[in-house]
Structure formats: structure tokens, C-alpha cells
């Protein structure tokens, strides 16, 4: 089976056009057939096509949180069976981030912990993550309104200190653990007041260890969901700067610089954003020559 854009559009249309109970069974059969074919005849092209189908289905009804959460967790399980562990983790994380109120949230958190354990091989992190889940949810999977997870926040803080225990070089193991703890805490308790600042700090640590993709992911997460937080201006500036300096994506960086300048015209970093934006397509040598002329 070879997927192209026309076939993909037809598949999505067939899936989303169904509305009654009988049609829903047809939807499940259709997706089962697609997944069975992928397992039996796995190619990079088919994997990419399957993920495109999932994305298109989600885009077709973005308000259907329960369905979309299940689609992503289903895709995560499929990719685990295909021995694509990192993609499986990414899909489960995406489901949990996007749909924190979906049914089975606690169970999916536990699945994410199991997947991450296989990838990270960090017993300390695994133990802390499981304790955080127990502190945040009851046995039925309901969120505990006043859960005590100060132990986890203290663990994040002590891990951050361990990153810089050697003044000459950052401890990369502790840095990776710190980023993962920040991300897991934000997924588990997105409404906690500590989350915006943690995502911002996590982004900076990710950039410190040259993981610009993860840094931008955390900065964007903070920017999208916590735009009214105290850290929002600094976070948006760092998002723009990391897109430029880390990802080398000048187009994306320019968009965020402009957004920063529009939203925070009185911020102390405004002039820096203005300067960086005006020189975004110039080399360091060109910028230096211009400064010398002034």
C-alpha cells in the first residue's frame, strides 16, 4: 500500500464522516486494518503516513478530547510494538500534555513511566515519578485536590544544584534528570503554580546541554499555557533567542521576537529583542562591522 496526499485525505474523510454506533465500529475496523498492515509490512513511509493520519484525525475534531487522547495513546502502543520507543514516549507525552482531563489519565501516566524507564534506565527518577503519581491521584484515578508533592519539588531543586556541583562543567546526567523531572511534574500537575518557572528553567538547562529541540519544546509549552505568569516575558524572549541561536530557525525566531515586542514594549529586554530582530539575517562579522561604524 502506498500512501499519498489524496489517499490520506480519503482515509480521513471516511473515518470522520461516520456518526452512528454502527459507523463507529467501522471506524475501529478501518483503523485496525491500517495498523495491522503497518505491523506486518513496516516501512518508514508507512510509519510516517500513519502518524499523518493520526494528526489529520485530531485536526478534524480538535474539541473531541477523549477521542484524540485515545488516538495518541493507541498510536503510542503501536509504536512500542514496532520497537520505536522514543516515538512511543513522545506520543504518550503529547496525549498527556494536550488532554490532562481525559479519562484514564493516571493509567497513561503509569504507562509513560514504564516507557521512560526502559529508555532512561534511571531508577531514582522512576521511583520519584511513581511516588508523584501516588501523591497526585487516588486509587480510582481521581486527582487529589491538595496532594503533597513537596518531596518532588525538593528533588527537582536538589537535582538542579547537582548540575552545577562542578563549576567547570555541568553534570549532564543530572541535567537530563532535571529536564525530565520538570517535564513529568508539569504533565502530572499542570495547574500547580510552580510549573511556569520550572518549564522556563527546564528550557534553559536543556539548552545548556545542547538539546535545543527540547528547550524550545519547554519554552513553547510555557508560552502557550502560562502566558499570564510572571515568567512569561523572559520565557518568550528565551524562546525567540533559542529558535535563532539553537535551532537556527530565523523565521520562527523573528515571529517570536515580534510577538515579544508587541506584548512587552516596556520590558527591559525590549531593546535586545529589537536589536536581534534587526540583525537576524546577518552574520556575526557583519554585525560587528556595523557596530564599529557607529
Buried (B, 14 or more C-beta within 10 A) or exposed (E): EEBEEEEBEEBBEEBBEBEEEEEEEBBEEBBEEBBEEBEEEBEEEBBEBBBBBBBBBBEBEEEBBEBBBBBBBBBBBBBBEBEBBEBBBBBBBBBBBBBBEBEBBBEBBBBBBBBBBEEBEBEEBBEBBBBBBBBBBEEEBEBEEEBEBEEBBEBBEEBBEBBBEEEEEBBEEBBBBBBBBBBBBBBBBBEBEBBBBBBBBBBBBBBBBEBBEBBBBBBBBBBEBBEEBEBBBBBBBBBBBBBBBBBEBBEBBBBBBBBBBEEBEEBEBBEBBBEBBEBBEEEEEEBEEEEEEE
